[in-house]
């Protein structure tokens, strides 16, 4: 939607004023602002046009105007520029990412950081299991015909599966099989491990000890099963901060929002969409497609390691937020997280 310069200036000024003050903005208030330099009557006419276009609305008959989701969208798309962060502050933020920390700690820290910096809820979509790196496999004999396989990834996730086996392995044989598997595949992503496992299972039986073949087959079962459920999980940080946001003070609004945090399914679907975007994505109000987020904006950016997009980092807050600041925080934190994950993977 294209606006003339005057209409664009009025809309931009109204949105900024509403974000700062949290009260409906009247034509008289706007006309007093030096950046407009026009009469109250002119502002009133422009606001009437903007209301007809669905960009602003009046919450009450005699009140001023507030932006609609469409008004915020036009404001964000054509009028917002991400604010810059000075070098010293950027260095301070970067120093808070400990490159020695394990990936799980880095992801949790990034979510906590965007929550603290914005005072909204921070969210991070964890990498799908197939994209994480294999750390360790253990076998535990439960009976003559059942073995418990325990798969651990570098980001600390643990998967357990009870596997039937026709061979009655001893405890020492199971330790030997696990040691073989760990030595052979540790440090690779589960995607790569699965490919290597398929390759090794195709070798002639004489080339590999029977015990090690069984270990590979058992691991292939657990990795293949996990790969079929490969969607990442989402972690929410600082959601209690939303209790202090006046725009979200309605009990019904908060209940729906916290139910979404609890079930995570809709939130994960929304954030997965931002993984396909180039840079920061902004979902405003009903654009999310979920009624529980109708009063919220979600700002998210993908993070990566080894040149691959692994997940999404973002913020959930009210539609009335300082978009330039929040977009900048999310963008920079996602980049710092990517740098830390790359540094961690290089060790």
Secondary structure by P-SEA (a helix, b strand, c coil): ccccaaaaaaaaaaaaaaaaccccccaaaaaacccccccaaaaaaaaaaaaaacccccccccbbbbbcaaaaaaaaaccccbbbbcaaaaaaaaaaccccccaaaaaaaaaaaaaaacccbbbbbccccccccccbbbbbbccccbbbbbbbcccbbbbbbbbbbcccccaaaaaaaaaaaaaccccccaaaaaaaaaaaaacccccccaaaaaaaaaaaaaaaaaaaacbbbbbbccccccccccccccaaaaaaaaaaaaaaaaaaaaaaaacccccbbbbccccccccccccbbbbbbbbbcccccccccccccccccaaaaaaaaaaaaaaaaaaaaaaaaac
